[in-house]
């Protein structure tokens, strides 16, 4: 028996067992998950790409047991529309907050099907975007001030990871080093 046959049988049984999501979900999390690497499958029409992405739906309320509510194939607005369309109107009306990654297709689908919910960006993606922006600014300012990329001898290069670390995770010596080096306005040696 092939993997595809077993997987299809499992999906059919799981859909019958789980059915629609339970009522009482107020906080919904929507994110894409990569199941495996991309595969190409030969069909009668030729080669087709097997999409390894799934959209996961989770209950974000920590007081509810078992957070995973469902999975939908793909990572598009259609995936979100399809899964939410299978849920009852009472389930959709009960959703107050939805946490998503910064995905325009996800947001569009959620606005259509859940017009009264509050949409927020999940903290992981928010921190990632903030760290990327901080790194871009650091690189631009370093180049503007020094005329080159950061080098090992430059404080801004040596302490670049401190900018991305949470303050409560700094040890006392590291925090002292950050305080003494990062806010420094000392002129660079080449400016003398």
Residue pairs with C-beta under 8 A, 6 or more apart in sequence:
18 70
20 86
20 87
20 88
20 91
21 57
21 69
21 70
21 87
21 91
22 69
23 88
23 90
23 91
23 94
24 64
24 94
25 59
25 61
25 64
25 69
25 91
25 94
25 95
26 61
26 94
26 95
26 96
26 97
27 59
27 60
27 61
27 95
27 96
27 97
27 98
27 99
28 57
28 58
28 59
28 60
28 69
28 95
28 97
28 98
28 99
28 117
29 56
29 57
29 58
29 59
29 60
29 67
29 98
29 99
29 100
29 122
30 55
30 56
30 57
30 80
30 98
30 99
30 100
30 106
30 110
31 55
31 56
31 58
31 100
31 101
31 122
32 53
32 54
32 55
32 56
32 75
32 101
32 103
33 53
33 54
33 55
33 56
33 71
34 52
34 53
35 52
35 53
35 54
36 52
37 52
38 49
38 50
38 51
38 52
39 49
39 50
39 52
40 47
40 48
40 49
40 50
41 47
41 48
41 49
41 50
51 73
51 74
53 73
53 74
53 75
54 71
54 72
54 73
54 74
54 75
54 79
55 71
55 72
55 73
55 74
55 75
55 76
55 79
55 80
55 83
55 106
56 68
56 70
56 71
57 68
57 69
57 70
57 71
57 72
57 83
58 67
58 68
58 69
59 66
59 67
59 68
59 69
60 67
60 97
60 99
70 83
72 79
72 80
72 82
72 83
73 79
75 103
76 105
77 105
77 106
77 108
77 109
78 109
80 105
80 106
80 109
80 110
80 113
81 109
81 112
81 113
84 92
84 109
84 110
84 113
84 114
85 113
92 113
92 114
93 116
95 114
95 117
96 117
96 118
97 117
97 118
97 119
97 120
98 110
98 114
98 117
98 118
98 119
98 120
99 120
99 121
99 122
100 106
100 107
100 110
100 119
100 120
100 121
100 122
101 121
101 122
101 125
102 121
102 125
102 129
107 119
110 117
110 119
111 119
131 164
134 163
134 164
135 160
135 163
135 164
138 150
138 156
138 160
138 163
139 149
139 150
141 156
142 149
142 150
142 154
142 156
142 157
143 149
145 188
146 154
146 188
146 190
147 190
150 156
150 157
150 160
151 157
152 158
154 188
155 181
155 182
155 184
156 182
158 181
159 177
159 178
159 181
159 182
162 170
162 174
162 177
162 178
162 182
163 182
167 175
170 178
